[in-house]
């Protein structure tokens, strides 16, 4: 369960990064809402996953998943 939550949190990291870029300096309200909600959910999921996965491993997978999705989306 921890791994599933961790990977989903990594996906949400890519979502919030994309929404942040789409917000044009936090001036567009809907991308800001998506950014805020997905960022909070991503960090909460990461914190939950760290209960059962070592911190270094969890962080590396979280960042790696988000970065890979951002690169793939370009």
CHARMM internal coordinates of N, CA and C (Angstrom, degrees):
IC EDIT
DIST 1 N 1 CA 1.4557
DIST 1 CA 1 C 1.5301
ANGL 1 N 1 CA 1 C 110.85
DIST 1 C 2 N 1.3508
ANGL 1 CA 1 C 2 N 116.28
DIHE 1 N 1 CA 1 C 2 N -38.83
DIST 2 N 2 CA 1.4594
ANGL 1 C 2 N 2 CA 119.56
DIHE 1 CA 1 C 2 N 2 CA -179.79
DIST 2 CA 2 C 1.5253
ANGL 2 N 2 CA 2 C 111.33
DIHE 1 C 2 N 2 CA 2 C -60.67
DIST 2 C 3 N 1.3287
ANGL 2 CA 2 C 3 N 116.01
DIHE 2 N 2 CA 2 C 3 N -40.03
DIST 3 N 3 CA 1.4631
ANGL 2 C 3 N 3 CA 119.63
DIHE 2 CA 2 C 3 N 3 CA -177.85
DIST 3 CA 3 C 1.5229
ANGL 3 N 3 CA 3 C 111.53
DIHE 2 C 3 N 3 CA 3 C -68.28
DIST 3 C 4 N 1.2989
ANGL 3 CA 3 C 4 N 117.04
DIHE 3 N 3 CA 3 C 4 N -40.02
DIST 4 N 4 CA 1.4579
ANGL 3 C 4 N 4 CA 120.40
DIHE 3 CA 3 C 4 N 4 CA 178.33
DIST 4 CA 4 C 1.5305
ANGL 4 N 4 CA 4 C 110.62
DIHE 3 C 4 N 4 CA 4 C -62.26
DIST 4 C 5 N 1.3180
ANGL 4 CA 4 C 5 N 116.29
DIHE 4 N 4 CA 4 C 5 N -45.83
DIST 5 N 5 CA 1.4697
ANGL 4 C 5 N 5 CA 120.80
DIHE 4 CA 4 C 5 N 5 CA 178.59
DIST 5 CA 5 C 1.5209
ANGL 5 N 5 CA 5 C 110.11
DIHE 4 C 5 N 5 CA 5 C -62.56
DIST 5 C 6 N 1.3263
ANGL 5 CA 5 C 6 N 116.90
DIHE 5 N 5 CA 5 C 6 N -39.46
DIST 6 N 6 CA 1.4593
ANGL 5 C 6 N 6 CA 120.77
DIHE 5 CA 5 C 6 N 6 CA -179.68
DIST 6 CA 6 C 1.5286
ANGL 6 N 6 CA 6 C 111.39
DIHE 5 C 6 N 6 CA 6 C -63.67
DIST 6 C 7 N 1.3108
ANGL 6 CA 6 C 7 N 117.56
DIHE 6 N 6 CA 6 C 7 N -45.49
DIST 7 N 7 CA 1.4674
ANGL 6 C 7 N 7 CA 120.50
DIHE 6 CA 6 C 7 N 7 CA -179.86
DIST 7 CA 7 C 1.5277
ANGL 7 N 7 CA 7 C 110.36
DIHE 6 C 7 N 7 CA 7 C -66.10
DIST 7 C 8 N 1.3235
ANGL 7 CA 7 C 8 N 117.82
DIHE 7 N 7 CA 7 C 8 N -41.81
DIST 8 N 8 CA 1.4642
ANGL 7 C 8 N 8 CA 120.45
DIHE 7 CA 7 C 8 N 8 CA 176.93
DIST 8 CA 8 C 1.5279
ANGL 8 N 8 CA 8 C 111.23
DIHE 7 C 8 N 8 CA 8 C -62.91
DIST 8 C 9 N 1.3214
ANGL 8 CA 8 C 9 N 116.83
DIHE 8 N 8 CA 8 C 9 N -35.63
DIST 9 N 9 CA 1.4623
ANGL 8 C 9 N 9 CA 120.34
DIHE 8 CA 8 C 9 N 9 CA 176.74
DIST 9 CA 9 C 1.5242
ANGL 9 N 9 CA 9 C 111.09
DIHE 8 C 9 N 9 CA 9 C -67.00
DIST 9 C 10 N 1.3219
ANGL 9 CA 9 C 10 N 116.40
DIHE 9 N 9 CA 9 C 10 N -35.61
DIST 10 N 10 CA 1.4597
ANGL 9 C 10 N 10 CA 120.16
DIHE 9 CA 9 C 10 N 10 CA 175.04
DIST 10 CA 10 C 1.5228
ANGL 10 N 10 CA 10 C 111.68
DIHE 9 C 10 N 10 CA 10 C -64.98
DIST 10 C 11 N 1.3190
ANGL 10 CA 10 C 11 N 116.74
DIHE 10 N 10 CA 10 C 11 N -38.98
DIST 11 N 11 CA 1.4656
ANGL 10 C 11 N 11 CA 120.84
DIHE 10 CA 10 C 11 N 11 CA 175.89
DIST 11 CA 11 C 1.5340
ANGL 11 N 11 CA 11 C 109.53
DIHE 10 C 11 N 11 CA 11 C -62.60
DIST 11 C 12 N 1.3224
ANGL 11 CA 11 C 12 N 116.19
DIHE 11 N 11 CA 11 C 12 N -43.22
DIST 12 N 12 CA 1.4641
ANGL 11 C 12 N 12 CA 119.65
DIHE 11 CA 11 C 12 N 12 CA 178.81
DIST 12 CA 12 C 1.5272
ANGL 12 N 12 CA 12 C 111.93
DIHE 11 C 12 N 12 CA 12 C -64.72
DIST 12 C 13 N 1.3280
ANGL 12 CA 12 C 13 N 116.65
DIHE 12 N 12 CA 12 C 13 N -27.48
DIST 13 N 13 CA 1.4626
ANGL 12 C 13 N 13 CA 118.98
DIHE 12 CA 12 C 13 N 13 CA 175.78
DIST 13 CA 13 C 1.5270
ANGL 13 N 13 CA 13 C 110.16
DIHE 12 C 13 N 13 CA 13 C -63.28
DIST 13 C 14 N 1.3259
ANGL 13 CA 13 C 14 N 116.65
DIHE 13 N 13 CA 13 C 14 N -42.34
DIST 14 N 14 CA 1.4662
ANGL 13 C 14 N 14 CA 120.07
DIHE 13 CA 13 C 14 N 14 CA 176.72
DIST 14 CA 14 C 1.5209
ANGL 14 N 14 CA 14 C 111.07
DIHE 13 C 14 N 14 CA 14 C -65.37
DIST 14 C 15 N 1.3256
ANGL 14 CA 14 C 15 N 116.87
DIHE 14 N 14 CA 14 C 15 N -36.00
DIST 15 N 15 CA 1.4699
ANGL 14 C 15 N 15 CA 120.83
DIHE 14 CA 14 C 15 N 15 CA 178.32
DIST 15 CA 15 C 1.5198
ANGL 15 N 15 CA 15 C 110.29
DIHE 14 C 15 N 15 CA 15 C -63.36
DIST 15 C 16 N 1.3393
ANGL 15 CA 15 C 16 N 117.16
DIHE 15 N 15 CA 15 C 16 N -47.61
DIST 16 N 16 CA 1.4650
ANGL 15 C 16 N 16 CA 117.16
DIHE 15 CA 15 C 16 N 16 CA -176.93
DIST 16 CA 16 C 1.5213
ANGL 16 N 16 CA 16 C 111.93
DIHE 15 C 16 N 16 CA 16 C -69.68
DIST 16 C 17 N 1.3264
ANGL 16 CA 16 C 17 N 117.72
DIHE 16 N 16 CA 16 C 17 N -32.43
DIST 17 N 17 CA 1.4638
ANGL 16 C 17 N 17 CA 119.44
DIHE 16 CA 16 C 17 N 17 CA 177.09
DIST 17 CA 17 C 1.5274
ANGL 17 N 17 CA 17 C 110.72
DIHE 16 C 17 N 17 CA 17 C -66.10
DIST 17 C 18 N 1.3099
ANGL 17 CA 17 C 18 N 116.76
DIHE 17 N 17 CA 17 C 18 N -40.61
DIST 18 N 18 CA 1.4601
ANGL 17 C 18 N 18 CA 121.32
DIHE 17 CA 17 C 18 N 18 CA 177.61
DIST 18 CA 18 C 1.5263
ANGL 18 N 18 CA 18 C 111.03
DIHE 17 C 18 N 18 CA 18 C -66.08
DIST 18 C 19 N 1.3208
ANGL 18 CA 18 C 19 N 116.43
DIHE 18 N 18 CA 18 C 19 N -43.25
DIST 19 N 19 CA 1.4690
ANGL 18 C 19 N 19 CA 120.46
DIHE 18 CA 18 C 19 N 19 CA 179.29
DIST 19 CA 19 C 1.5250
ANGL 19 N 19 CA 19 C 111.05
DIHE 18 C 19 N 19 CA 19 C -64.99
DIST 19 C 20 N 1.3226
ANGL 19 CA 19 C 20 N 116.93
DIHE 19 N 19 CA 19 C 20 N -36.89
DIST 20 N 20 CA 1.4646
ANGL 19 C 20 N 20 CA 120.01
DIHE 19 CA 19 C 20 N 20 CA 178.47
DIST 20 CA 20 C 1.5256
ANGL 20 N 20 CA 20 C 110.32
DIHE 19 C 20 N 20 CA 20 C -62.73
DIST 20 C 21 N 1.3229
ANGL 20 CA 20 C 21 N 116.54
DIHE 20 N 20 CA 20 C 21 N -42.97
DIST 21 N 21 CA 1.4686
ANGL 20 C 21 N 21 CA 119.90
DIHE 20 CA 20 C 21 N 21 CA 178.03
DIST 21 CA 21 C 1.5292
ANGL 21 N 21 CA 21 C 110.83
DIHE 20 C 21 N 21 CA 21 C -65.36
DIST 21 C 22 N 1.3196
ANGL 21 CA 21 C 22 N 117.09
DIHE 21 N 21 CA 21 C 22 N -38.33
DIST 22 N 22 CA 1.4672
ANGL 21 C 22 N 22 CA 121.10
DIHE 21 CA 21 C 22 N 22 CA -178.97
DIST 22 CA 22 C 1.5238
ANGL 22 N 22 CA 22 C 112.57
DIHE 21 C 22 N 22 CA 22 C -72.22
DIST 22 C 23 N 1.3257
ANGL 22 CA 22 C 23 N 117.28
DIHE 22 N 22 CA 22 C 23 N -17.43
DIST 23 N 23 CA 1.4647
ANGL 22 C 23 N 23 CA 119.78
DIHE 22 CA 22 C 23 N 23 CA -177.45
DIST 23 CA 23 C 1.5243
ANGL 23 N 23 CA 23 C 112.95
DIHE 22 C 23 N 23 CA 23 C -76.43
DIST 23 C 24 N 1.3226
ANGL 23 CA 23 C 24 N 116.66
DIHE 23 N 23 CA 23 C 24 N -9.60
DIST 24 N 24 CA 1.4768
ANGL 23 C 24 N 24 CA 121.45
DIHE 23 CA 23 C 24 N 24 CA 178.80
DIST 24 CA 24 C 1.5231
ANGL 24 N 24 CA 24 C 111.71
DIHE 23 C 24 N 24 CA 24 C 50.65
DIST 24 C 25 N 1.3385
ANGL 24 CA 24 C 25 N 114.48
DIHE 24 N 24 CA 24 C 25 N 62.87
DIST 25 N 25 CA 1.4621
ANGL 24 C 25 N 25 CA 119.40
DIHE 24 CA 24 C 25 N 25 CA 178.63
DIST 25 CA 25 C 1.5142
ANGL 25 N 25 CA 25 C 113.15
DIHE 24 C 25 N 25 CA 25 C 73.15
DIST 25 C 26 N 1.3100
ANGL 25 CA 25 C 26 N 116.93
DIHE 25 N 25 CA 25 C 26 N 33.37
DIST 26 N 26 CA 1.4639
ANGL 25 C 26 N 26 CA 124.13
DIHE 25 CA 25 C 26 N 26 CA -179.20
DIST 26 CA 26 C 1.5311
ANGL 26 N 26 CA 26 C 113.02
DIHE 25 C 26 N 26 CA 26 C 60.64
DIST 26 C 27 N 1.3327
ANGL 26 CA 26 C 27 N 115.81
DIHE 26 N 26 CA 26 C 27 N 30.20
DIST 27 N 27 CA 1.4611
ANGL 26 C 27 N 27 CA 119.33
DIHE 26 CA 26 C 27 N 27 CA -178.77
DIST 27 CA 27 C 1.5344
ANGL 27 N 27 CA 27 C 113.52
DIHE 26 C 27 N 27 CA 27 C -99.83
DIST 27 C 28 N 1.3239
ANGL 27 CA 27 C 28 N 117.64
DIHE 27 N 27 CA 27 C 28 N -13.35
DIST 28 N 28 CA 1.4656
ANGL 27 C 28 N 28 CA 121.04
DIHE 27 CA 27 C 28 N 28 CA 178.20
DIST 28 CA 28 C 1.5225
ANGL 28 N 28 CA 28 C 108.31
DIHE 27 C 28 N 28 CA 28 C -103.88
DIST 28 C 29 N 1.3302
ANGL 28 CA 28 C 29 N 117.77
DIHE 28 N 28 CA 28 C 29 N 122.73
DIST 29 N 29 CA 1.4635
ANGL 28 C 29 N 29 CA 119.66
DIHE 28 CA 28 C 29 N 29 CA -170.32
DIST 29 CA 29 C 1.5334
ANGL 29 N 29 CA 29 C 115.94
DIHE 28 C 29 N 29 CA 29 C -65.65
DIST 29 C 30 N 1.3296
ANGL 29 CA 29 C 30 N 119.29
DIHE 29 N 29 CA 29 C 30 N -43.02
DIST 30 N 30 CA 1.4677
ANGL 29 C 30 N 30 CA 118.64
DIHE 29 CA 29 C 30 N 30 CA -175.61
DIST 30 CA 30 C 1.5218
ANGL 30 N 30 CA 30 C 113.12
DIHE 29 C 30 N 30 CA 30 C -67.55
DIST 30 C 31 N 1.3219
ANGL 30 CA 30 C 31 N 119.51
DIHE 30 N 30 CA 30 C 31 N -42.96
DIST 31 N 31 CA 1.4624
ANGL 30 C 31 N 31 CA 117.90
DIHE 30 CA 30 C 31 N 31 CA 174.34
DIST 31 CA 31 C 1.5318
ANGL 31 N 31 CA 31 C 112.78
DIHE 30 C 31 N 31 CA 31 C -62.68
DIST 31 C 32 N 1.3198
ANGL 31 CA 31 C 32 N 117.35
DIHE 31 N 31 CA 31 C 32 N -31.24
DIST 32 N 32 CA 1.4679
ANGL 31 C 32 N 32 CA 120.21
DIHE 31 CA 31 C 32 N 32 CA 177.55
DIST 32 CA 32 C 1.5259
ANGL 32 N 32 CA 32 C 109.88
DIHE 31 C 32 N 32 CA 32 C -66.66
DIST 32 C 33 N 1.3252
ANGL 32 CA 32 C 33 N 117.30
DIHE 32 N 32 CA 32 C 33 N -40.67
DIST 33 N 33 CA 1.4659
ANGL 32 C 33 N 33 CA 121.37
DIHE 32 CA 32 C 33 N 33 CA 178.15
DIST 33 CA 33 C 1.5235
ANGL 33 N 33 CA 33 C 110.17
DIHE 32 C 33 N 33 CA 33 C -63.39
DIST 33 C 34 N 1.3405
ANGL 33 CA 33 C 34 N 116.84
DIHE 33 N 33 CA 33 C 34 N -46.57
DIST 34 N 34 CA 1.4714
ANGL 33 C 34 N 34 CA 120.79
DIHE 33 CA 33 C 34 N 34 CA 178.52
DIST 34 CA 34 C 1.5180
ANGL 34 N 34 CA 34 C 109.76
DIHE 33 C 34 N 34 CA 34 C -61.77
DIST 34 C 35 N 1.3192
ANGL 34 CA 34 C 35 N 116.96
DIHE 34 N 34 CA 34 C 35 N -42.91
DIST 35 N 35 CA 1.4600
ANGL 34 C 35 N 35 CA 121.99
DIHE 34 CA 34 C 35 N 35 CA 177.92
DIST 35 CA 35 C 1.5298
ANGL 35 N 35 CA 35 C 111.38
DIHE 34 C 35 N 35 CA 35 C -57.26
DIST 35 C 36 N 1.3138
ANGL 35 CA 35 C 36 N 116.90
DIHE 35 N 35 CA 35 C 36 N -51.58
DIST 36 N 36 CA 1.4631
ANGL 35 C 36 N 36 CA 121.03
DIHE 35 CA 35 C 36 N 36 CA -175.79
DIST 36 CA 36 C 1.5320
ANGL 36 N 36 CA 36 C 111.99
DIHE 35 C 36 N 36 CA 36 C -63.94
DIST 36 C 37 N 1.3144
ANGL 36 CA 36 C 37 N 116.33
DIHE 36 N 36 CA 36 C 37 N -45.95
DIST 37 N 37 CA 1.4688
ANGL 36 C 37 N 37 CA 119.66
DIHE 36 CA 36 C 37 N 37 CA -177.89
DIST 37 CA 37 C 1.5258
ANGL 37 N 37 CA 37 C 111.35
DIHE 36 C 37 N 37 CA 37 C -67.87
DIST 37 C 38 N 1.3329
ANGL 37 CA 37 C 38 N 116.96
DIHE 37 N 37 CA 37 C 38 N -44.82
DIST 38 N 38 CA 1.4645
ANGL 37 C 38 N 38 CA 119.05
DIHE 37 CA 37 C 38 N 38 CA -178.32
DIST 38 CA 38 C 1.5218
ANGL 38 N 38 CA 38 C 111.62
DIHE 37 C 38 N 38 CA 38 C -69.91
DIST 38 C 39 N 1.3259
ANGL 38 CA 38 C 39 N 118.08
DIHE 38 N 38 CA 38 C 39 N -32.73
DIST 39 N 39 CA 1.4575
ANGL 38 C 39 N 39 CA 120.01
DIHE 38 CA 38 C 39 N 39 CA 177.77
DIST 39 CA 39 C 1.5281
ANGL 39 N 39 CA 39 C 110.51
DIHE 38 C 39 N 39 CA 39 C -66.91
DIST 39 C 40 N 1.3122
ANGL 39 CA 39 C 40 N 116.46
DIHE 39 N 39 CA 39 C 40 N -45.51
DIST 40 N 40 CA 1.4702
ANGL 39 C 40 N 40 CA 119.38
DIHE 39 CA 39 C 40 N 40 CA 178.93
DIST 40 CA 40 C 1.5205
ANGL 40 N 40 CA 40 C 111.21
DIHE 39 C 40 N 40 CA 40 C -62.73
DIST 40 C 41 N 1.3175
ANGL 40 CA 40 C 41 N 116.96
DIHE 40 N 40 CA 40 C 41 N -44.83
DIST 41 N 41 CA 1.4645
ANGL 40 C 41 N 41 CA 120.31
DIHE 40 CA 40 C 41 N 41 CA -179.97
DIST 41 CA 41 C 1.5269
ANGL 41 N 41 CA 41 C 111.15
DIHE 40 C 41 N 41 CA 41 C -64.31
DIST 41 C 42 N 1.3094
ANGL 41 CA 41 C 42 N 117.09
DIHE 41 N 41 CA 41 C 42 N -37.82
DIST 42 N 42 CA 1.4602
ANGL 41 C 42 N 42 CA 121.19
DIHE 41 CA 41 C 42 N 42 CA 179.75
DIST 42 CA 42 C 1.5221
ANGL 42 N 42 CA 42 C 111.60
DIHE 41 C 42 N 42 CA 42 C -64.58
DIST 42 C 43 N 1.3110
ANGL 42 CA 42 C 43 N 116.80
DIHE 42 N 42 CA 42 C 43 N -45.76
DIST 43 N 43 CA 1.4650
ANGL 42 C 43 N 43 CA 120.73
DIHE 42 CA 42 C 43 N 43 CA -178.98
DIST 43 CA 43 C 1.5340
ANGL 43 N 43 CA 43 C 111.03
DIHE 42 C 43 N 43 CA 43 C -69.76
DIST 43 C 44 N 1.3225
ANGL 43 CA 43 C 44 N 117.14
DIHE 43 N 43 CA 43 C 44 N -38.70
DIST 44 N 44 CA 1.4682
ANGL 43 C 44 N 44 CA 120.08
DIHE 43 CA 43 C 44 N 44 CA 176.81
DIST 44 CA 44 C 1.5256
ANGL 44 N 44 CA 44 C 110.07
DIHE 43 C 44 N 44 CA 44 C -63.77
DIST 44 C 45 N 1.3247
ANGL 44 CA 44 C 45 N 117.07
DIHE 44 N 44 CA 44 C 45 N -41.72
DIST 45 N 45 CA 1.4592
ANGL 44 C 45 N 45 CA 120.33
DIHE 44 CA 44 C 45 N 45 CA 176.99
DIST 45 CA 45 C 1.5153
ANGL 45 N 45 CA 45 C 112.19
DIHE 44 C 45 N 45 CA 45 C -63.42
DIST 45 C 46 N 1.3155
ANGL 45 CA 45 C 46 N 117.05
DIHE 45 N 45 CA 45 C 46 N -40.55
DIST 46 N 46 CA 1.4628
ANGL 45 C 46 N 46 CA 120.92
DIHE 45 CA 45 C 46 N 46 CA 176.74
DIST 46 CA 46 C 1.5232
ANGL 46 N 46 CA 46 C 110.46
DIHE 45 C 46 N 46 CA 46 C -61.63
DIST 46 C 47 N 1.3094
ANGL 46 CA 46 C 47 N 116.76
DIHE 46 N 46 CA 46 C 47 N -44.78
DIST 47 N 47 CA 1.4686
ANGL 46 C 47 N 47 CA 120.68
DIHE 46 CA 46 C 47 N 47 CA 179.21
DIST 47 CA 47 C 1.5258
ANGL 47 N 47 CA 47 C 111.22
DIHE 46 C 47 N 47 CA 47 C -61.75
DIST 47 C 48 N 1.3272
ANGL 47 CA 47 C 48 N 116.53
DIHE 47 N 47 CA 47 C 48 N -40.76
DIST 48 N 48 CA 1.4625
ANGL 47 C 48 N 48 CA 120.17
DIHE 47 CA 47 C 48 N 48 CA 177.97
DIST 48 CA 48 C 1.5265
ANGL 48 N 48 CA 48 C 110.56
DIHE 47 C 48 N 48 CA 48 C -64.26
DIST 48 C 49 N 1.3227
ANGL 48 CA 48 C 49 N 116.77
DIHE 48 N 48 CA 48 C 49 N -45.17
DIST 49 N 49 CA 1.4623
ANGL 48 C 49 N 49 CA 120.56
DIHE 48 CA 48 C 49 N 49 CA -178.14
DIST 49 CA 49 C 1.5265
ANGL 49 N 49 CA 49 C 111.75
DIHE 48 C 49 N 49 CA 49 C -63.15
DIST 49 C 50 N 1.3246
ANGL 49 CA 49 C 50 N 116.57
DIHE 49 N 49 CA 49 C 50 N -30.13
DIST 50 N 50 CA 1.4640
ANGL 49 C 50 N 50 CA 120.19
DIHE 49 CA 49 C 50 N 50 CA -179.96
DIST 50 CA 50 C 1.5262
ANGL 50 N 50 CA 50 C 112.80
DIHE 49 C 50 N 50 CA 50 C -69.56
DIST 50 C 51 N 1.3093
ANGL 50 CA 50 C 51 N 117.34
DIHE 50 N 50 CA 50 C 51 N -9.44
DIST 51 N 51 CA 1.4661
ANGL 50 C 51 N 51 CA 120.16
DIHE 50 CA 50 C 51 N 51 CA 174.60
DIST 51 CA 51 C 1.5208
ANGL 51 N 51 CA 51 C 111.35
DIHE 50 C 51 N 51 CA 51 C -68.23
DIST 51 C 52 N 1.3348
ANGL 51 CA 51 C 52 N 116.83
DIHE 51 N 51 CA 51 C 52 N -29.83
DIST 52 N 52 CA 1.4577
ANGL 51 C 52 N 52 CA 120.51
DIHE 51 CA 51 C 52 N 52 CA -175.98
DIST 52 CA 52 C 1.5225
ANGL 52 N 52 CA 52 C 114.73
DIHE 51 C 52 N 52 CA 52 C -121.26
DIST 52 C 53 N 1.3259
ANGL 52 CA 52 C 53 N 117.00
DIHE 52 N 52 CA 52 C 53 N -4.77
DIST 53 N 53 CA 1.4591
ANGL 52 C 53 N 53 CA 122.14
DIHE 52 CA 52 C 53 N 53 CA -179.38
DIST 53 CA 53 C 1.5264
ANGL 53 N 53 CA 53 C 107.15
DIHE 52 C 53 N 53 CA 53 C -125.17
DIST 53 C 54 N 1.3308
ANGL 53 CA 53 C 54 N 118.86
DIHE 53 N 53 CA 53 C 54 N 137.97
DIST 54 N 54 CA 1.4656
ANGL 53 C 54 N 54 CA 120.37
DIHE 53 CA 53 C 54 N 54 CA 178.24
DIST 54 CA 54 C 1.5369
ANGL 54 N 54 CA 54 C 111.61
DIHE 53 C 54 N 54 CA 54 C -55.21
DIST 54 C 55 N 1.3161
ANGL 54 CA 54 C 55 N 115.70
DIHE 54 N 54 CA 54 C 55 N 145.31
DIST 55 N 55 CA 1.4616
ANGL 54 C 55 N 55 CA 121.72
DIHE 54 CA 54 C 55 N 55 CA -173.70
DIST 55 CA 55 C 1.5263
ANGL 55 N 55 CA 55 C 111.76
DIHE 54 C 55 N 55 CA 55 C -56.05
DIST 55 C 56 N 1.3114
ANGL 55 CA 55 C 56 N 117.91
DIHE 55 N 55 CA 55 C 56 N -49.06
DIST 56 N 56 CA 1.4615
ANGL 55 C 56 N 56 CA 121.04
DIHE 55 CA 55 C 56 N 56 CA -178.07
DIST 56 CA 56 C 1.5151
ANGL 56 N 56 CA 56 C 112.51
DIHE 55 C 56 N 56 CA 56 C -61.15
DIST 56 C 57 N 1.3087
ANGL 56 CA 56 C 57 N 116.52
DIHE 56 N 56 CA 56 C 57 N -42.55
DIST 57 N 57 CA 1.4589
ANGL 56 C 57 N 57 CA 121.36
DIHE 56 CA 56 C 57 N 57 CA 178.83
DIST 57 CA 57 C 1.5231
ANGL 57 N 57 CA 57 C 110.54
DIHE 56 C 57 N 57 CA 57 C -65.74
DIST 57 C 58 N 1.3223
ANGL 57 CA 57 C 58 N 116.21
DIHE 57 N 57 CA 57 C 58 N -46.61
DIST 58 N 58 CA 1.4656
ANGL 57 C 58 N 58 CA 120.23
DIHE 57 CA 57 C 58 N 58 CA -178.42
DIST 58 CA 58 C 1.5255
ANGL 58 N 58 CA 58 C 110.93
DIHE 57 C 58 N 58 CA 58 C -61.89
DIST 58 C 59 N 1.3115
ANGL 58 CA 58 C 59 N 117.13
DIHE 58 N 58 CA 58 C 59 N -44.30
DIST 59 N 59 CA 1.4606
ANGL 58 C 59 N 59 CA 120.44
DIHE 58 CA 58 C 59 N 59 CA -179.15
DIST 59 CA 59 C 1.5289
ANGL 59 N 59 CA 59 C 111.05
DIHE 58 C 59 N 59 CA 59 C -64.82
DIST 59 C 60 N 1.3220
ANGL 59 CA 59 C 60 N 116.72
DIHE 59 N 59 CA 59 C 60 N -42.68
DIST 60 N 60 CA 1.4662
ANGL 59 C 60 N 60 CA 120.53
DIHE 59 CA 59 C 60 N 60 CA -179.65
DIST 60 CA 60 C 1.5360
ANGL 60 N 60 CA 60 C 111.00
DIHE 59 C 60 N 60 CA 60 C -62.94
DIST 60 C 61 N 1.3171
ANGL 60 CA 60 C 61 N 117.06
DIHE 60 N 60 CA 60 C 61 N -42.09
DIST 61 N 61 CA 1.4664
ANGL 60 C 61 N 61 CA 120.24
DIHE 60 CA 60 C 61 N 61 CA 178.93
DIST 61 CA 61 C 1.5203
ANGL 61 N 61 CA 61 C 110.51
DIHE 60 C 61 N 61 CA 61 C -67.93
DIST 61 C 62 N 1.3229
ANGL 61 CA 61 C 62 N 117.31
DIHE 61 N 61 CA 61 C 62 N -41.82
DIST 62 N 62 CA 1.4686
ANGL 61 C 62 N 62 CA 122.44
DIHE 61 CA 61 C 62 N 62 CA -179.93
DIST 62 CA 62 C 1.5295
ANGL 62 N 62 CA 62 C 110.65
DIHE 61 C 62 N 62 CA 62 C -60.64
DIST 62 C 63 N 1.3220
ANGL 62 CA 62 C 63 N 116.43
DIHE 62 N 62 CA 62 C 63 N -51.26
DIST 63 N 63 CA 1.4634
ANGL 62 C 63 N 63 CA 120.75
DIHE 62 CA 62 C 63 N 63 CA -179.48
DIST 63 CA 63 C 1.5259
ANGL 63 N 63 CA 63 C 110.47
DIHE 62 C 63 N 63 CA 63 C -67.29
DIST 63 C 64 N 1.3250
ANGL 63 CA 63 C 64 N 116.39
DIHE 63 N 63 CA 63 C 64 N -42.69
DIST 64 N 64 CA 1.4584
ANGL 63 C 64 N 64 CA 120.07
DIHE 63 CA 63 C 64 N 64 CA -179.09
DIST 64 CA 64 C 1.5131
ANGL 64 N 64 CA 64 C 112.94
DIHE 63 C 64 N 64 CA 64 C -62.26
DIST 64 C 65 N 1.3150
ANGL 64 CA 64 C 65 N 116.73
DIHE 64 N 64 CA 64 C 65 N -41.07
DIST 65 N 65 CA 1.4664
ANGL 64 C 65 N 65 CA 120.70
DIHE 64 CA 64 C 65 N 65 CA 178.25
DIST 65 CA 65 C 1.5205
ANGL 65 N 65 CA 65 C 110.41
DIHE 64 C 65 N 65 CA 65 C -63.46
DIST 65 C 66 N 1.3207
ANGL 65 CA 65 C 66 N 116.42
DIHE 65 N 65 CA 65 C 66 N -48.05
DIST 66 N 66 CA 1.4641
ANGL 65 C 66 N 66 CA 120.17
DIHE 65 CA 65 C 66 N 66 CA 179.52
DIST 66 CA 66 C 1.5235
ANGL 66 N 66 CA 66 C 112.18
DIHE 65 C 66 N 66 CA 66 C -62.22
DIST 66 C 67 N 1.3238
ANGL 66 CA 66 C 67 N 116.60
DIHE 66 N 66 CA 66 C 67 N -43.56
DIST 67 N 67 CA 1.4642
ANGL 66 C 67 N 67 CA 120.40
DIHE 66 CA 66 C 67 N 67 CA -179.41
DIST 67 CA 67 C 1.5265
ANGL 67 N 67 CA 67 C 111.34
DIHE 66 C 67 N 67 CA 67 C -66.22
DIST 67 C 68 N 1.3238
ANGL 67 CA 67 C 68 N 117.03
DIHE 67 N 67 CA 67 C 68 N -42.21
DIST 68 N 68 CA 1.4656
ANGL 67 C 68 N 68 CA 120.50
DIHE 67 CA 67 C 68 N 68 CA 179.88
DIST 68 CA 68 C 1.5263
ANGL 68 N 68 CA 68 C 111.00
DIHE 67 C 68 N 68 CA 68 C -62.18
DIST 68 C 69 N 1.3190
ANGL 68 CA 68 C 69 N 116.38
DIHE 68 N 68 CA 68 C 69 N -41.56
DIST 69 N 69 CA 1.4643
ANGL 68 C 69 N 69 CA 119.55
DIHE 68 CA 68 C 69 N 69 CA 179.15
DIST 69 CA 69 C 1.5225
ANGL 69 N 69 CA 69 C 111.64
DIHE 68 C 69 N 69 CA 69 C -68.09
DIST 69 C 70 N 1.3132
ANGL 69 CA 69 C 70 N 117.33
DIHE 69 N 69 CA 69 C 70 N -36.03
DIST 70 N 70 CA 1.4579
ANGL 69 C 70 N 70 CA 120.33
DIHE 69 CA 69 C 70 N 70 CA 178.21
DIST 70 CA 70 C 1.5311
ANGL 70 N 70 CA 70 C 110.55
DIHE 69 C 70 N 70 CA 70 C -66.22
DIST 70 C 71 N 1.3217
ANGL 70 CA 70 C 71 N 117.37
DIHE 70 N 70 CA 70 C 71 N -42.18
DIST 71 N 71 CA 1.4605
ANGL 70 C 71 N 71 CA 121.50
DIHE 70 CA 70 C 71 N 71 CA 178.72
DIST 71 CA 71 C 1.5308
ANGL 71 N 71 CA 71 C 110.05
DIHE 70 C 71 N 71 CA 71 C -66.87
DIST 71 C 72 N 1.3250
ANGL 71 CA 71 C 72 N 116.96
DIHE 71 N 71 CA 71 C 72 N -42.67
DIST 72 N 72 CA 1.4623
ANGL 71 C 72 N 72 CA 121.05
DIHE 71 CA 71 C 72 N 72 CA -179.72
DIST 72 CA 72 C 1.5205
ANGL 72 N 72 CA 72 C 111.88
DIHE 71 C 72 N 72 CA 72 C -64.77
DIST 72 C 73 N 1.3078
ANGL 72 CA 72 C 73 N 117.12
DIHE 72 N 72 CA 72 C 73 N -30.28
DIST 73 N 73 CA 1.4569
ANGL 72 C 73 N 73 CA 121.73
DIHE 72 CA 72 C 73 N 73 CA -178.34
DIST 73 CA 73 C 1.5202
ANGL 73 N 73 CA 73 C 114.37
DIHE 72 C 73 N 73 CA 73 C -78.89
DIST 73 C 74 N 1.3032
ANGL 73 CA 73 C 74 N 117.64
DIHE 73 N 73 CA 73 C 74 N -10.20
DIST 74 N 74 CA 1.4706
ANGL 73 C 74 N 74 CA 120.49
DIHE 73 CA 73 C 74 N 74 CA -178.33
DIST 74 CA 74 C 1.4647
ANGL 74 N 74 CA 74 C 112.29
DIHE 73 C 74 N 74 CA 74 C -84.94
END
COOR INIT
IC SEED 1 N 1 CA 1 C
IC BUILD
